[in-house]
Amino acid sequence: MTDKRLILVDGSSYLFRAYHALPPLTNSKGLNTGAVKGVIGMIRKLLADYPDDQVVVVFDAKGPTFRNEIYSEYKANRPPMPDELREQIEPIHGIIHAMGLPLLCVPGVEADDVIGTLAARAADADRPVLVSTGDKDMAQLVNDHVTLVNTMTNTVLNRDGVVEKFGVPPELIIDLLALMGDKVDNIPGVAGVGEKTALALLQGIGGVDAIYGALDQVADLSVRGAKTLAAKLEKHRDEAELSYRLATIETDCDLPLSEEDLVSAAPDRDALIGYYQDMEFKAWLDEQLSDDAPEDHLEADADSDHDGDTLEVIVIDEMSVLDQWFDDIKARGFFAFDTETTSLNYMQARLVGFSMAIRPGTAAYVPLGHDYPGAPDQLDFEQVLAKLKPILENADILKLGQNLKYDSNILCNHGITLRGITEDTMLESYVLDSVGTRHDMDSLALKYLGRGTTKFQDIAGKGAKQLTFNQIALEQAAPYAAEDADVTLRLHEVLSPKLKAVPRLHQLYAELEVPLVAVLSRIERNGAYISRQSLADHSHELAGRLESLEARAQELAGQAFNLGSPKQLGEILFDKLGLPVIKKTPKGAPSTAEEVLLELAEDYPLPSVLMEYRSLSKLKSTYTDRLPEVIDPDTGRVHTSYHQAVTATGRLSSSDPNLQNIPIRTEEGRRIRQAFVAPEGRRILAADYSQIELRIMAHLSRDAGLLRAFSEGLDVHSATAAEVFGVELNDVTVDQRRKAKAINFGLIYGMSAFGLARQLHIGRGEAQEYIERYFSRYPGVADYMARTRAEAHERGYVETHFGRRLQLPEINAKNKQRQLAAERTAINAPMQGTAADIIKKAMIAVDAWLQDSSLDALLIMQVHDELVFEVAETAVAQLSEALPSLMADVAALEVPLLVEAGVGANWDEAH
């Protein structure tokens, strides 16, 4: 018998708590994984907190127990286990087995009784026991040897803790449950006796037997209804006795278990890797793979044989070796390439070294700028660049990389223009499945190669003391850098055949996404001028308005409070002012999220003030304060980073700074756009597609009414208003047009009658009538939506006009709400995705025209359906004339694309 502490995990308690407490989670295949992650996460935490103890996990087995025999209604009010939870039980059990932990499911014996019996046996042997559960029934087991722990709340209950929490000691917990009952397990208790009354009886007289032996003393208790309480107890004596029996955890079950059944085994790492890959638990998978990853090594033998994930790392410190590599690259005409730099800021970063790979298993690193004390001699920087430049600028030598746009920008800092960009593993993965995984190299290596990779923080450290790459010792830097090139090459060998197996996807990748890399690099480097003074003035004004709004909010609240504290805000809104609770957080607290405040703001003044405060505060912190801080010291411009592989639909996003979300409909947003100015002698020109998603809807649906409206150049919102409200086109009112516009855009985003009613401030019935009238006038739209839903359910994805696939992992989810959300996405995604494809095509076409024409104009920003240029005053007319047809001709739809262009001294004037 071991003297290790025995930890008994109430797996059934873990299961339901994880399912109900955590938000839904699915993997890319649509499999529910939230409960798996929750249960295993709690077990992992337990193992980390108690590494030297013996852990045993206990689950309920299928089938009835003795409690069902003595009371057929036991647990009868519990709803059947949801299918979304049921499907997760098998992987939970499988992972626990793979972790090497004993897992017990004893037929005919409830998990509570298995735990009670094992705890009693251990306690009899003077062995300490810890029961990990969230079930209050287990408190009856606590004694000098047995303690409870709640992993989710991090609370431990010994004897004193039980008294403090429940008001009675462990030996009276059964009596408490017998009197007050338990709704969860459908234990009846004594009718009319709640928790307060039960505690008064137990604290005043004693346990159930003592109470029934002294019913004449009950009337003397200081509890409400004491005079009639004895009669109630007498009337329901049978229920009390039954409840006592049902609530009692058995501690002497005859379990078919030996000591060996409670002993842990070695973890099955291969099985864990398989489960974590299937569940797509990246961090846990990475952990498993990293633990047994082969160590990289520094060698100069290029002729060794390599298998699997092994890597020969060659550090090139002789020019003759570099020349040989370059000769091989020229002969092959294709290689993987990656840069190592001093910073992630592509405008300021300098090259520290670069890695190359021609075939899997061998990669070279060329160190150029490692300058830590004692760093070895490295090849001459300028001499190497002189040899590298002709290779990188040769479009006939094809380049493969992971996010080559960054490398392209870095090379520009050294006078090299990267040409021959033909393959990018980040984009290969993104085009294959935009939602299936993150598209960084580490995530892709885990998913497609089943291997972990060395992380930058592994060699550079974390936080304020993190080293830059030039400070990292070559012994660590070289394997890290070489691995990047090798893994990229291996990934390409896996991803490329998958793409080529779907010709339309490969065409989209090769003709749209890859050519866009160079275009985006030029836009990023062009940057945009902004007026520091304009932003400073605006920021000062916003500070004054925020101060006034804060004072107004505190006046409405009747006290001072922190407007940025959700806790304090919740107390003010819901406890003090008594506003209705619209939504709760996962932890059960009333939510103060934006959508909640937006709904409350329709009827109450304080939420309205808070919404305005939040909006202005975000503008100030994100733009008026932040933009001046990110002006490049060398160019005097702001340089954003555009991301091709982030959004599900194909739209570009931007960061550092984010230029995609500057509001356009508010005065404050327009003020920020006014700060984007043209230098002297130049102008800002903005060109955007008019109502592009509605035009795409007309094309996709082939609805005769919409096609006619766009083909005849009608105002589509007025045309819709005329149809929906049954009036002549010339008689459409401003209000009718406004409503029609809400309907047009609302329906393509899957808006319900409830949502439309809220937006238009009308009744739900009236909104439903508008929608029905719309579909009766535009039956092609209704047919398109029905057809798209059906295709999405059948295929699991939808497509844009150009063949981009938008995977819908939850389209066949058993949870109806998630399925409906996926259906709404299915309807909108082809329109939004086609619009994204069109603007990308326009960027490529316009960029090529600018390169060929040598016009004095720069493409400086892309924002949704808009392109923004900085152009010499002398070239404005030529650009204005060329843009509409250049942009409109990139796609042949059933309706014409309309491009509108404007010119001004700043972005706001031009739009």
PyMOL commands that set and color helices and strands:
alter all, ss='L'
color gray80, all
select helices_A, chain A and resi 11-21+34-49+66-70+83-98+111-124+136-141+159-166+170-180+195-204+208-212+215-220+226-235+237-247+259-262+269-279+282-291+319-332+381-392+404-412+425-432+441-449+456-460+463-465+469-471+474-500+503-526+532-557+566-576+594-600+605-624+627-630+667-674+692-701+704-711+716-725+729-731+734-748+753-760+764-777+779-795+816-853+873-888+907-910
alter helices_A, ss='H'
color red, helices_A
select strands_A, chain A and resi 6-10+54-58+103-104+129-132+146-150+155-157+297-298+312-315+334-341+351-357+362-367+398-401+421-424+641-643+653-655+682-689+797-799+805-807+857-863+866-872+899-904
alter strands_A, ss='S'
color yellow, strands_A
deselect
rebuild
show_as cartoon
